[in-house]
Amino acid sequence: MKSQILYRKIHHWGSIIIALPLLATIGTGILLMLKKEIEWIQPATQQGEHRDAIPTQSFDQLFAIAKAIPEMELQHWSELERVDVKPGKGVVKFVAANNWEAQIDTHSGELLLLAKRRSDVIEAIHDGSWFADWAKLGLFLPSGIVLLVLWLTGIYLFALMHYKRWQKHKRLAAKVQ
């Protein structure tokens, strides 16, 4: 079988096989690229009262403030998905397992923002881990590899087509002379 025919068959079947995982990856990738631009995806980081100052609140005091927020549904530190300290902005972000984010001023202890954070869920969909533990390496990784093969064979087919056209024009030009 000629390589050209094989590569076309790879393109045909490979694109069908990876269609859904690729759609999920592209769609969520676009959303992740916009996460700092669209607050629905990820809340914007607020500015604390005293930026670049040594925090006057301890982590335990800041956690107690976050724990008192009903939406956060917190009882213990282990229920947090992440704690993001932004010393240059004077704020600490507590992200609960239920994807609520509380931004608290490190100086005054004031709650600056309480919002739903969707970027982590979008990222889990993006890499396939949201669907099942096995999907990340068993479905999305192979889809990425197939996409790489499609890209490589596509470049080959594209270059081959232009090379053959160039050869044809070269032969026609030689006949005219």
QUILIN-V389668 format. One record per residue. N is the residue number from 1. PHI is phi in radians with two decimals (none if undefined). NEAR is the number of other C-alpha atoms within 12 Angstrom. Layout:
# QUILIN-V389668
n:phi:near
N:PHI:NEAR
N:PHI:NEAR
This chain:
# QUILIN-V389668
n:phi:near
1:none:8
2:-1.18:8
3:-1.04:14
4:-1.07:19
5:-1.21:14
6:-1.04:18
7:-1.13:25
8:-1.16:24
9:-1.17:19
10:-1.04:25
11:-1.07:27
12:-1.06:19
13:-1.33:17
14:-1.09:28
15:-1.18:26
16:-1.20:18
17:-1.10:22
18:-1.70:28
19:-0.98:22
20:-1.21:20
21:-1.06:34
22:-1.17:29
23:-1.06:23
24:-1.10:28
25:-1.16:30
26:-1.18:23
27:-1.06:20
28:-1.27:26
29:-1.08:22
30:-1.10:20
31:-1.09:26
32:-1.17:28
33:-1.15:19
34:-1.76:20
35:-1.08:24
36:-1.46:18
37:-1.66:16
38:-2.04:17
39:-1.19:21
40:-1.10:19
41:-1.39:27
42:-2.48:31
43:-1.04:28
44:-1.18:26
45:-1.29:31
46:-1.43:30
47:-1.87:27
48:-1.36:31
49:-1.11:24
50:-2.14:23
51:-1.38:22
52:1.07:19
53:-1.76:19
54:-1.18:20
55:-1.06:27
56:-1.66:23
57:-1.75:23
58:-1.40:18
59:-1.08:25
60:-1.13:15
61:-1.16:21
62:-1.15:31
63:-1.14:35
64:-1.07:25
65:-1.15:30
66:-1.12:38
67:-1.11:29
68:-1.33:17
69:-1.50:26
70:-1.01:17
71:-1.08:21
72:-1.23:32
73:0.90:24
74:-1.90:27
75:-2.20:19
76:-2.34:17
77:-0.99:22
78:-1.13:16
79:-1.48:21
80:-1.48:25
81:-1.42:23
82:-2.86:23
83:-2.20:25
84:-2.05:23
85:-1.69:27
86:-2.04:25
87:-1.08:25
88:-1.19:21
89:-1.93:27
90:1.17:31
91:-2.47:39
92:-2.17:40
93:-1.86:43
94:-1.86:45
95:-1.99:39
96:-1.44:35
97:-1.08:25
98:-1.50:23
99:1.27:29
100:-1.47:36
101:-2.09:41
102:-2.00:46
103:-1.86:41
104:-2.15:43
105:-1.15:41
106:-1.30:39
107:-1.72:28
108:-1.63:26
109:1.38:30
110:-1.32:29
111:-1.30:30
112:-1.58:29
113:-2.78:29
114:-2.26:29
115:-2.68:30
116:-1.36:26
117:-1.92:34
118:-1.76:29
119:-1.08:32
120:-1.21:29
121:-1.16:26
122:-1.08:30
123:-1.14:28
124:-1.15:23
125:-1.16:30
126:-1.00:32
127:-1.65:34
128:1.60:31
129:-1.21:24
130:-1.18:18
131:-1.29:21
132:-2.98:15
133:-1.02:15
134:-1.36:15
135:-1.16:20
136:-1.05:23
137:-1.61:18
138:-1.62:18
139:-2.24:27
140:-1.31:33
141:-1.12:22
142:-1.03:22
143:-1.09:29
144:-1.14:30
145:-1.17:21
146:-1.08:27
147:-1.07:29
148:-1.09:20
149:-1.10:22
150:-1.08:28
151:-1.13:20
152:-1.11:18
153:-1.19:25
154:-1.13:26
155:-1.08:19
156:-1.07:21
157:-1.09:23
158:-1.11:18
159:-1.13:15
160:-1.09:17
161:-1.04:15
162:-1.21:14
163:-1.13:15
164:-1.12:14
165:-1.09:14
166:-1.11:14
167:-1.08:14
168:-1.10:14
169:-1.11:14
170:-1.13:14
171:-1.14:13
172:-1.11:12
173:-1.15:11
174:-1.19:10
175:-1.21:9
176:-1.17:8
177:-1.37:7
